């Protein structure tokens, strides 16, 4: 599933981890994932997008 529309990201470091919050503007859906602080921003975004796609797929009727 390819997401259409704008997705906003927020990165917050918490100790040895990074909490990534992704917000899908068209559906007003927000998710959070936690990854290692040493991970690249691209990897953390990919993790968040996969989770967001999963949540949106479950919402479909």
PDB file of N, H, CA, C and O in Angstrom:
ATOM      1  N   UNK A   1       0.856  -1.177   0.000  1.00  0.00           N
ATOM      2  CA  UNK A   1       0.000   0.000   0.000  1.00  0.00           C
ATOM      3  C   UNK A   1       0.899   1.236   0.000  1.00  0.00           C
ATOM      4  O   UNK A   1       1.763   1.389   0.863  1.00  0.00           O
ATOM      5  N   UNK A   2       0.687   2.087  -0.953  1.00  0.00           N
ATOM      6  H   UNK A   2      -0.015   1.962  -1.654  1.00  0.00           H
ATOM      7  CA  UNK A   2       1.444   3.339  -1.013  1.00  0.00           C
ATOM      8  C   UNK A   2       0.585   4.454  -0.423  1.00  0.00           C
ATOM      9  O   UNK A   2      -0.567   4.643  -0.813  1.00  0.00           O
ATOM     10  N   UNK A   3       1.155   5.171   0.502  1.00  0.00           N
ATOM     11  H   UNK A   3       2.091   5.018   0.819  1.00  0.00           H
ATOM     12  CA  UNK A   3       0.423   6.260   1.132  1.00  0.00           C
ATOM     13  C   UNK A   3       0.340   7.452   0.193  1.00  0.00           C
ATOM     14  O   UNK A   3       1.320   7.822  -0.455  1.00  0.00           O
ATOM     15  N   UNK A   4      -0.838   8.043   0.130  1.00  0.00           N
ATOM     16  H   UNK A   4      -1.634   7.743   0.656  1.00  0.00           H
ATOM     17  CA  UNK A   4      -0.975   9.281  -0.624  1.00  0.00           C
ATOM     18  C   UNK A   4      -1.243  10.406   0.369  1.00  0.00           C
ATOM     19  O   UNK A   4      -1.879  10.196   1.402  1.00  0.00           O
ATOM     20  N   UNK A   5      -0.766  11.570   0.058  1.00  0.00           N
ATOM     21  H   UNK A   5      -0.250  11.741  -0.781  1.00  0.00           H
ATOM     22  CA  UNK A   5      -0.954  12.697   0.963  1.00  0.00           C
ATOM     23  C   UNK A   5       0.276  12.918   1.824  1.00  0.00           C
ATOM     24  O   UNK A   5       1.253  12.171   1.765  1.00  0.00           O
ATOM     25  N   UNK A   6       0.193  13.968   2.624  1.00  0.00           N
ATOM     26  H   UNK A   6      -0.600  14.575   2.672  1.00  0.00           H
ATOM     27  CA  UNK A   6       1.320  14.396   3.444  1.00  0.00           C
ATOM     28  C   UNK A   6       1.457  13.573   4.717  1.00  0.00           C
ATOM     29  O   UNK A   6       0.469  13.278   5.389  1.00  0.00           O
ATOM     30  N   UNK A   7       2.699  13.204   5.042  1.00  0.00           N
ATOM     31  H   UNK A   7       3.502  13.444   4.496  1.00  0.00           H
ATOM     32  CA  UNK A   7       3.015  12.522   6.293  1.00  0.00           C
ATOM     33  C   UNK A   7       4.047  13.377   7.019  1.00  0.00           C
ATOM     34  O   UNK A   7       5.101  13.697   6.468  1.00  0.00           O
ATOM     35  N   UNK A   8       3.736  13.740   8.247  1.00  0.00           N
ATOM     36  H   UNK A   8       2.880  13.480   8.694  1.00  0.00           H
ATOM     37  CA  UNK A   8       4.638  14.545   9.071  1.00  0.00           C
ATOM     38  C   UNK A   8       5.337  13.651  10.082  1.00  0.00           C
ATOM     39  O   UNK A   8       4.731  12.720  10.613  1.00  0.00           O
ATOM     40  N   UNK A   9       6.610  13.928  10.353  1.00  0.00           N
ATOM     41  H   UNK A   9       7.102  14.684   9.922  1.00  0.00           H
ATOM     42  CA  UNK A   9       7.391  13.127  11.291  1.00  0.00           C
ATOM     43  C   UNK A   9       7.919  13.999  12.418  1.00  0.00           C
ATOM     44  O   UNK A   9       8.260  15.165  12.215  1.00  0.00           O
ATOM     45  N   UNK A  10       7.982  13.413  13.616  1.00  0.00           N
ATOM     46  H   UNK A  10       7.705  12.466  13.781  1.00  0.00           H
ATOM     47  CA  UNK A  10       8.625  14.055  14.760  1.00  0.00           C
ATOM     48  C   UNK A  10       9.563  13.033  15.369  1.00  0.00           C
ATOM     49  O   UNK A  10       9.179  11.883  15.582  1.00  0.00           O
ATOM     50  N   UNK A  11      10.799  13.448  15.653  1.00  0.00           N
ATOM     51  H   UNK A  11      11.110  14.382  15.480  1.00  0.00           H
ATOM     52  CA  UNK A  11      11.804  12.580  16.262  1.00  0.00           C
ATOM     53  C   UNK A  11      12.124  13.119  17.645  1.00  0.00           C
ATOM     54  O   UNK A  11      12.426  14.302  17.801  1.00  0.00           O
ATOM     55  N   UNK A  12      12.060  12.257  18.641  1.00  0.00           N
ATOM     56  H   UNK A  12      11.815  11.296  18.514  1.00  0.00           H
ATOM     57  CA  UNK A  12      12.365  12.662  20.011  1.00  0.00           C
ATOM     58  C   UNK A  12      13.291  11.608  20.630  1.00  0.00           C
ATOM     59  O   UNK A  12      12.923  10.441  20.767  1.00  0.00           O
ATOM     60  N   UNK A  13      14.485  12.041  20.995  1.00  0.00           N
ATOM     61  H   UNK A  13      14.784  12.989  20.884  1.00  0.00           H
ATOM     62  CA  UNK A  13      15.438  11.108  21.614  1.00  0.00           C
ATOM     63  C   UNK A  13      15.095  10.929  23.079  1.00  0.00           C
ATOM     64  O   UNK A  13      14.872  11.897  23.806  1.00  0.00           O
ATOM     65  N   UNK A  14      15.057   9.674  23.502  1.00  0.00           N
ATOM     66  H   UNK A  14      15.239   8.887  22.912  1.00  0.00           H
ATOM     67  CA  UNK A  14      14.763   9.329  24.891  1.00  0.00           C
ATOM     68  C   UNK A  14      15.829   8.323  25.325  1.00  0.00           C
ATOM     69  O   UNK A  14      15.691   7.122  25.090  1.00  0.00           O
ATOM     70  N   UNK A  15      16.874   8.812  25.948  1.00  0.00           N
ATOM     71  H   UNK A  15      16.986   9.787  26.139  1.00  0.00           H
ATOM     72  CA  UNK A  15      17.961   7.926  26.376  1.00  0.00           C
ATOM     73  C   UNK A  15      18.644   7.295  25.181  1.00  0.00           C
ATOM     74  O   UNK A  15      19.149   7.995  24.303  1.00  0.00           O
ATOM     75  N   UNK A  16      18.662   5.965  25.147  1.00  0.00           N
ATOM     76  H   UNK A  16      18.252   5.396  25.860  1.00  0.00           H
ATOM     77  CA  UNK A  16      19.304   5.227  24.061  1.00  0.00           C
ATOM     78  C   UNK A  16      18.340   4.897  22.926  1.00  0.00           C
ATOM     79  O   UNK A  16      18.654   4.074  22.066  1.00  0.00           O
ATOM     80  N   UNK A  17      17.180   5.526  22.918  1.00  0.00           N
ATOM     81  H   UNK A  17      16.925   6.194  23.617  1.00  0.00           H
ATOM     82  CA  UNK A  17      16.171   5.245  21.900  1.00  0.00           C
ATOM     83  C   UNK A  17      15.663   6.551  21.287  1.00  0.00           C
ATOM     84  O   UNK A  17      15.871   7.641  21.821  1.00  0.00           O
ATOM     85  N   UNK A  18      14.997   6.400  20.161  1.00  0.00           N
ATOM     86  H   UNK A  18      14.828   5.515  19.727  1.00  0.00           H
ATOM     87  CA  UNK A  18      14.357   7.535  19.495  1.00  0.00           C
ATOM     88  C   UNK A  18      12.897   7.169  19.269  1.00  0.00           C
ATOM     89  O   UNK A  18      12.585   6.123  18.700  1.00  0.00           O
ATOM     90  N   UNK A  19      12.009   8.046  19.721  1.00  0.00           N
ATOM     91  H   UNK A  19      12.262   8.896  20.183  1.00  0.00           H
ATOM     92  CA  UNK A  19      10.585   7.857  19.477  1.00  0.00           C
ATOM     93  C   UNK A  19      10.230   8.650  18.227  1.00  0.00           C
ATOM     94  O   UNK A  19      10.472   9.855  18.150  1.00  0.00           O
ATOM     95  N   UNK A  20       9.651   7.954  17.246  1.00  0.00           N
ATOM     96  H   UNK A  20       9.455   6.975  17.309  1.00  0.00           H
ATOM     97  CA  UNK A  20       9.251   8.595  16.000  1.00  0.00           C
ATOM     98  C   UNK A  20       7.727   8.597  15.949  1.00  0.00           C
ATOM     99  O   UNK A  20       7.084   7.553  16.057  1.00  0.00           O
ATOM    100  N   UNK A  21       7.166   9.788  15.784  1.00  0.00           N
ATOM    101  H   UNK A  21       7.688  10.636  15.697  1.00  0.00           H
ATOM    102  CA  UNK A  21       5.727   9.922  15.621  1.00  0.00           C
ATOM    103  C   UNK A  21       5.478  10.326  14.179  1.00  0.00           C
ATOM    104  O   UNK A  21       6.089  11.266  13.670  1.00  0.00           O
ATOM    105  N   UNK A  22       4.571   9.604  13.524  1.00  0.00           N
ATOM    106  H   UNK A  22       4.074   8.841  13.937  1.00  0.00           H
ATOM    107  CA  UNK A  22       4.198   9.921  12.146  1.00  0.00           C
ATOM    108  C   UNK A  22       2.716  10.265  12.116  1.00  0.00           C
ATOM    109  O   UNK A  22       1.894   9.587  12.731  1.00  0.00           O
ATOM    110  N   UNK A  23       2.390  11.326  11.394  1.00  0.00           N
ATOM    111  H   UNK A  23       3.058  11.878  10.894  1.00  0.00           H
ATOM    112  CA  UNK A  23       1.018  11.799  11.297  1.00  0.00           C
ATOM    113  C   UNK A  23       0.626  11.857   9.833  1.00  0.00           C
ATOM    114  O   UNK A  23       1.260  12.563   9.048  1.00  0.00           O
ATOM    115  N   UNK A  24      -0.426  11.113   9.452  1.00  0.00           N
ATOM    116  H   UNK A  24      -0.941  10.539  10.089  1.00  0.00           H
ATOM    117  CA  UNK A  24      -0.935  11.120   8.082  1.00  0.00           C
ATOM    118  C   UNK A  24      -2.050  12.143   8.010  1.00  0.00           C
ATOM    119  O   UNK A  24      -3.151  11.905   8.506  1.00  0.00           O
ATOM    120  N   UNK A  25      -1.770  13.282   7.395  1.00  0.00           N
ATOM    121  H   UNK A  25      -0.875  13.476   6.992  1.00  0.00           H
ATOM    122  CA  UNK A  25      -2.695  14.417   7.392  1.00  0.00           C
ATOM    123  C   UNK A  25      -4.069  14.121   6.779  1.00  0.00           C
ATOM    124  O   UNK A  25      -5.076  14.526   7.361  1.00  0.00           O
ATOM    125  N   UNK A  26      -4.158  13.435   5.632  1.00  0.00           N
ATOM    126  H   UNK A  26      -3.340  13.107   5.159  1.00  0.00           H
ATOM    127  CA  UNK A  26      -5.479  13.221   5.033  1.00  0.00           C
ATOM    128  C   UNK A  26      -6.450  12.412   5.908  1.00  0.00           C
ATOM    129  O   UNK A  26      -7.659  12.644   5.870  1.00  0.00           O
ATOM    130  N   UNK A  27      -5.925  11.474   6.685  1.00  0.00           N
ATOM    131  H   UNK A  27      -4.943  11.286   6.716  1.00  0.00           H
ATOM    132  CA  UNK A  27      -6.797  10.620   7.505  1.00  0.00           C
ATOM    133  C   UNK A  27      -6.752  10.973   8.988  1.00  0.00           C
ATOM    134  O   UNK A  27      -7.466  10.374   9.792  1.00  0.00           O
ATOM    135  N   UNK A  28      -5.914  11.946   9.351  1.00  0.00           N
ATOM    136  H   UNK A  28      -5.334  12.433   8.698  1.00  0.00           H
ATOM    137  CA  UNK A  28      -5.740  12.347  10.753  1.00  0.00           C
ATOM    138  C   UNK A  28      -5.321  11.173  11.644  1.00  0.00           C
ATOM    139  O   UNK A  28      -5.731  11.080  12.801  1.00  0.00           O
ATOM    140  N   UNK A  29      -4.498  10.278  11.084  1.00  0.00           N
ATOM    141  H   UNK A  29      -4.165  10.353  10.144  1.00  0.00           H
ATOM    142  CA  UNK A  29      -4.019   9.100  11.804  1.00  0.00           C
ATOM    143  C   UNK A  29      -2.604   9.358  12.297  1.00  0.00           C
ATOM    144  O   UNK A  29      -1.753   9.833  11.545  1.00  0.00           O
ATOM    145  N   UNK A  30      -2.358   9.042  13.564  1.00  0.00           N
ATOM    146  H   UNK A  30      -3.050   8.656  14.175  1.00  0.00           H
ATOM    147  CA  UNK A  30      -1.043   9.234  14.169  1.00  0.00           C
ATOM    148  C   UNK A  30      -0.574   7.924  14.781  1.00  0.00           C
ATOM    149  O   UNK A  30      -1.340   7.226  15.446  1.00  0.00           O
ATOM    150  N   UNK A  31       0.700   7.595  14.549  1.00  0.00           N
ATOM    151  H   UNK A  31       1.322   8.161  14.009  1.00  0.00           H
ATOM    152  CA  UNK A  31       1.295   6.396  15.148  1.00  0.00           C
ATOM    153  C   UNK A  31       2.647   6.777  15.740  1.00  0.00           C
ATOM    154  O   UNK A  31       3.200   7.830  15.424  1.00  0.00           O
ATOM    155  N   UNK A  32       3.168   5.916  16.595  1.00  0.00           N
ATOM    156  H   UNK A  32       2.718   5.061  16.852  1.00  0.00           H
ATOM    157  CA  UNK A  32       4.508   6.091  17.160  1.00  0.00           C
ATOM    158  C   UNK A  32       5.239   4.768  17.138  1.00  0.00           C
ATOM    159  O   UNK A  32       4.646   3.711  17.350  1.00  0.00           O
ATOM    160  N   UNK A  33       6.530   4.836  16.881  1.00  0.00           N
ATOM    161  H   UNK A  33       7.012   5.695  16.709  1.00  0.00           H
ATOM    162  CA  UNK A  33       7.410   3.677  16.974  1.00  0.00           C
ATOM    163  C   UNK A  33       8.648   4.103  17.737  1.00  0.00           C
ATOM    164  O   UNK A  33       8.953   5.293  17.821  1.00  0.00           O
ATOM    165  N   UNK A  34       9.355   3.144  18.290  1.00  0.00           N
ATOM    166  H   UNK A  34       9.107   2.177  18.222  1.00  0.00           H
ATOM    167  CA  UNK A  34      10.600   3.420  19.017  1.00  0.00           C
ATOM    168  C   UNK A  34      11.709   2.600  18.383  1.00  0.00           C
ATOM    169  O   UNK A  34      11.561   1.398  18.159  1.00  0.00           O
ATOM    170  N   UNK A  35      12.823   3.266  18.096  1.00  0.00           N
ATOM    171  H   UNK A  35      12.943   4.242  18.277  1.00  0.00           H
ATOM    172  CA  UNK A  35      13.963   2.595  17.504  1.00  0.00           C
ATOM    173  C   UNK A  35      15.235   2.976  18.232  1.00  0.00           C
ATOM    174  O   UNK A  35      15.225   3.854  19.094  1.00  0.00           O
ATOM    175  N   UNK A  36      16.336   2.316  17.886  1.00  0.00           N
ATOM    176  H   UNK A  36      16.344   1.603  17.185  1.00  0.00           H
ATOM    177  CA  UNK A  36      17.609   2.608  18.538  1.00  0.00           C
ATOM    178  C   UNK A  36      18.130   3.986  18.145  1.00  0.00           C
ATOM    179  O   UNK A  36      17.929   4.434  17.016  1.00  0.00           O
ATOM    180  N   UNK A  37      18.791   4.647  19.068  1.00  0.00           N
ATOM    181  H   UNK A  37      18.955   4.284  19.985  1.00  0.00           H
ATOM    182  CA  UNK A  37      19.316   5.991  18.819  1.00  0.00           C
ATOM    183  C   UNK A  37      20.377   5.987  17.721  1.00  0.00           C
ATOM    184  O   UNK A  37      20.599   7.018  17.086  1.00  0.00           O
ATOM    185  N   UNK A  38      21.023   4.873  17.488  1.00  0.00           N
ATOM    186  H   UNK A  38      20.842   4.036  18.004  1.00  0.00           H
ATOM    187  CA  UNK A  38      22.064   4.781  16.464  1.00  0.00           C
ATOM    188  C   UNK A  38      21.532   4.555  15.061  1.00  0.00           C
ATOM    189  O   UNK A  38      22.309   4.558  14.106  1.00  0.00           O
ATOM    190  N   UNK A  39      20.237   4.360  14.912  1.00  0.00           N
ATOM    191  H   UNK A  39      19.606   4.357  15.688  1.00  0.00           H
ATOM    192  CA  UNK A  39      19.656   4.120  13.594  1.00  0.00           C
ATOM    193  C   UNK A  39      19.629   5.411  12.787  1.00  0.00           C
ATOM    194  O   UNK A  39      19.576   6.507  13.346  1.00  0.00           O
ATOM    195  N   UNK A  40      19.667   5.269  11.475  1.00  0.00           N
ATOM    196  H   UNK A  40      19.710   4.379  11.021  1.00  0.00           H
ATOM    197  CA  UNK A  40      19.611   6.447  10.615  1.00  0.00           C
ATOM    198  C   UNK A  40      18.186   6.997  10.573  1.00  0.00           C
ATOM    199  O   UNK A  40      17.219   6.287  10.852  1.00  0.00           O
ATOM    200  N   UNK A  41      18.084   8.258  10.223  1.00  0.00           N
ATOM    201  H   UNK A  41      18.870   8.834   9.997  1.00  0.00           H
ATOM    202  CA  UNK A  41      16.763   8.880  10.110  1.00  0.00           C
ATOM    203  C   UNK A  41      15.925   8.166   9.045  1.00  0.00           C
ATOM    204  O   UNK A  41      14.719   7.988   9.222  1.00  0.00           O
ATOM    205  N   UNK A  42      16.553   7.763   7.955  1.00  0.00           N
ATOM    206  H   UNK A  42      17.532   7.908   7.811  1.00  0.00           H
ATOM    207  CA  UNK A  42      15.838   7.072   6.880  1.00  0.00           C
ATOM    208  C   UNK A  42      15.251   5.756   7.379  1.00  0.00           C
ATOM    209  O   UNK A  42      14.114   5.417   7.052  1.00  0.00           O
ATOM    210  N   UNK A  43      16.026   5.013   8.171  1.00  0.00           N
ATOM    211  H   UNK A  43      16.950   5.288   8.436  1.00  0.00           H
ATOM    212  CA  UNK A  43      15.544   3.739   8.707  1.00  0.00           C
ATOM    213  C   UNK A  43      14.379   3.955   9.674  1.00  0.00           C
ATOM    214  O   UNK A  43      13.396   3.215   9.641  1.00  0.00           O
ATOM    215  N   UNK A  44      14.491   4.953  10.519  1.00  0.00           N
ATOM    216  H   UNK A  44      15.290   5.554  10.545  1.00  0.00           H
ATOM    217  CA  UNK A  44      13.418   5.246  11.472  1.00  0.00           C
ATOM    218  C   UNK A  44      12.143   5.683  10.746  1.00  0.00           C
ATOM    219  O   UNK A  44      11.040   5.306  11.142  1.00  0.00           O
ATOM    220  N   UNK A  45      12.296   6.478   9.683  1.00  0.00           N
ATOM    221  H   UNK A  45      13.192   6.784   9.360  1.00  0.00           H
ATOM    222  CA  UNK A  45      11.127   6.886   8.890  1.00  0.00           C
ATOM    223  C   UNK A  45      10.475   5.669   8.234  1.00  0.00           C
ATOM    224  O   UNK A  45       9.250   5.557   8.198  1.00  0.00           O
ATOM    225  N   UNK A  46      11.303   4.759   7.715  1.00  0.00           N
ATOM    226  H   UNK A  46      12.299   4.850   7.744  1.00  0.00           H
ATOM    227  CA  UNK A  46      10.773   3.560   7.075  1.00  0.00           C
ATOM    228  C   UNK A  46       9.975   2.728   8.073  1.00  0.00           C
ATOM    229  O   UNK A  46       8.899   2.227   7.748  1.00  0.00           O
ATOM    230  N   UNK A  47      10.505   2.581   9.293  1.00  0.00           N
ATOM    231  H   UNK A  47      11.380   2.988   9.556  1.00  0.00           H
ATOM    232  CA  UNK A  47       9.789   1.835  10.334  1.00  0.00           C
ATOM    233  C   UNK A  47       8.434   2.479  10.617  1.00  0.00           C
ATOM    234  O   UNK A  47       7.421   1.790  10.733  1.00  0.00           O
ATOM    235  N   UNK A  48       8.427   3.807  10.726  1.00  0.00           N
ATOM    236  H   UNK A  48       9.251   4.367  10.631  1.00  0.00           H
ATOM    237  CA  UNK A  48       7.193   4.526  11.031  1.00  0.00           C
ATOM    238  C   UNK A  48       6.194   4.411   9.872  1.00  0.00           C
ATOM    239  O   UNK A  48       5.000   4.223  10.103  1.00  0.00           O
ATOM    240  N   UNK A  49       6.673   4.523   8.637  1.00  0.00           N
ATOM    241  H   UNK A  49       7.643   4.676   8.449  1.00  0.00           H
ATOM    242  CA  UNK A  49       5.780   4.410   7.487  1.00  0.00           C
ATOM    243  C   UNK A  49       5.153   3.029   7.387  1.00  0.00           C
ATOM    244  O   UNK A  49       3.970   2.901   7.070  1.00  0.00           O
ATOM    245  N   UNK A  50       5.944   1.995   7.656  1.00  0.00           N
ATOM    246  H   UNK A  50       6.905   2.099   7.913  1.00  0.00           H
ATOM    247  CA  UNK A  50       5.398   0.630   7.629  1.00  0.00           C
ATOM    248  C   UNK A  50       4.310   0.460   8.685  1.00  0.00           C
ATOM    249  O   UNK A  50       3.271  -0.144   8.416  1.00  0.00           O
ATOM    250  N   UNK A  51       4.541   0.982   9.863  1.00  0.00           N
ATOM    251  H   UNK A  51       5.384   1.472  10.081  1.00  0.00           H
ATOM    252  CA  UNK A  51       3.539   0.908  10.926  1.00  0.00           C
ATOM    253  C   UNK A  51       2.284   1.698  10.545  1.00  0.00           C
ATOM    254  O   UNK A  51       1.164   1.241  10.773  1.00  0.00           O
ATOM    255  N   UNK A  52       2.478   2.873   9.968  1.00  0.00           N
ATOM    256  H   UNK A  52       3.388   3.244   9.783  1.00  0.00           H
ATOM    257  CA  UNK A  52       1.359   3.702   9.544  1.00  0.00           C
ATOM    258  C   UNK A  52       0.537   2.990   8.473  1.00  0.00           C
ATOM    259  O   UNK A  52      -0.693   2.999   8.529  1.00  0.00           O
ATOM    260  N   UNK A  53       1.205   2.376   7.500  1.00  0.00           N
ATOM    261  H   UNK A  53       2.204   2.369   7.454  1.00  0.00           H
ATOM    262  CA  UNK A  53       0.502   1.617   6.464  1.00  0.00           C
ATOM    263  C   UNK A  53      -0.297   0.472   7.079  1.00  0.00           C
ATOM    264  O   UNK A  53      -1.432   0.219   6.675  1.00  0.00           O
ATOM    265  N   UNK A  54       0.288  -0.216   8.049  1.00  0.00           N
ATOM    266  H   UNK A  54       1.210  -0.010   8.377  1.00  0.00           H
ATOM    267  CA  UNK A  54      -0.389  -1.317   8.735  1.00  0.00           C
ATOM    268  C   UNK A  54      -1.660  -0.829   9.432  1.00  0.00           C
ATOM    269  O   UNK A  54      -2.719  -1.443   9.307  1.00  0.00           O
ATOM    270  N   UNK A  55      -1.547   0.271  10.162  1.00  0.00           N
ATOM    271  H   UNK A  55      -0.687   0.770  10.264  1.00  0.00           H
ATOM    272  CA  UNK A  55      -2.698   0.811  10.894  1.00  0.00           C
ATOM    273  C   UNK A  55      -3.788   1.268   9.929  1.00  0.00           C
ATOM    274  O   UNK A  55      -4.969   1.018  10.168  1.00  0.00           O
ATOM    275  N   UNK A  56      -3.406   1.931   8.851  1.00  0.00           N
ATOM    276  H   UNK A  56      -2.446   2.134   8.657  1.00  0.00           H
ATOM    277  CA  UNK A  56      -4.395   2.388   7.879  1.00  0.00           C
ATOM    278  C   UNK A  56      -5.079   1.217   7.172  1.00  0.00           C
ATOM    279  O   UNK A  56      -6.273   1.280   6.878  1.00  0.00           O
ATOM    280  N   UNK A  57      -4.327   0.152   6.899  1.00  0.00           N
ATOM    281  H   UNK A  57      -3.357   0.100   7.138  1.00  0.00           H
ATOM    282  CA  UNK A  57      -4.922  -1.028   6.267  1.00  0.00           C
ATOM    283  C   UNK A  57      -5.954  -1.680   7.177  1.00  0.00           C
ATOM    284  O   UNK A  57      -6.965  -2.194   6.699  1.00  0.00           O
ATOM    285  N   UNK A  58      -5.708  -1.664   8.493  1.00  0.00           N
ATOM    286  H   UNK A  58      -4.887  -1.246   8.881  1.00  0.00           H
ATOM    287  CA  UNK A  58      -6.657  -2.244   9.432  1.00  0.00           C
ATOM    288  C   UNK A  58      -7.927  -1.403   9.548  1.00  0.00           C
ATOM    289  O   UNK A  58      -8.991  -1.930   9.871  1.00  0.00           O
ATOM    290  N   UNK A  59      -7.821  -0.089   9.285  1.00  0.00           N
ATOM    291  H   UNK A  59      -6.957   0.340   9.023  1.00  0.00           H
ATOM    292  CA  UNK A  59      -8.971   0.800   9.373  1.00  0.00           C
ATOM    293  C   UNK A  59      -9.925   0.653   8.193  1.00  0.00           C
ATOM    294  O   UNK A  59     -11.104   0.989   8.304  1.00  0.00           O
ATOM    295  N   UNK A  60      -9.425   0.153   7.063  1.00  0.00           N
ATOM    296  H   UNK A  60      -8.467  -0.119   6.972  1.00  0.00           H
ATOM    297  CA  UNK A  60     -10.254   0.053   5.862  1.00  0.00           C
ATOM    298  C   UNK A  60     -11.423  -0.895   6.121  1.00  0.00           C
ATOM    299  O   UNK A  60     -11.254  -1.948   6.736  1.00  0.00           O
ATOM    300  N   UNK A  61     -12.614  -0.509   5.646  1.00  0.00           N
ATOM    301  H   UNK A  61     -12.751   0.346   5.146  1.00  0.00           H
ATOM    302  CA  UNK A  61     -13.785  -1.382   5.840  1.00  0.00           C
ATOM    303  C   UNK A  61     -13.741  -2.608   4.970  1.00  0.00           C
ATOM    304  O   UNK A  61     -14.653  -3.434   5.021  1.00  0.00           O
TER     305      UNK A  61
END
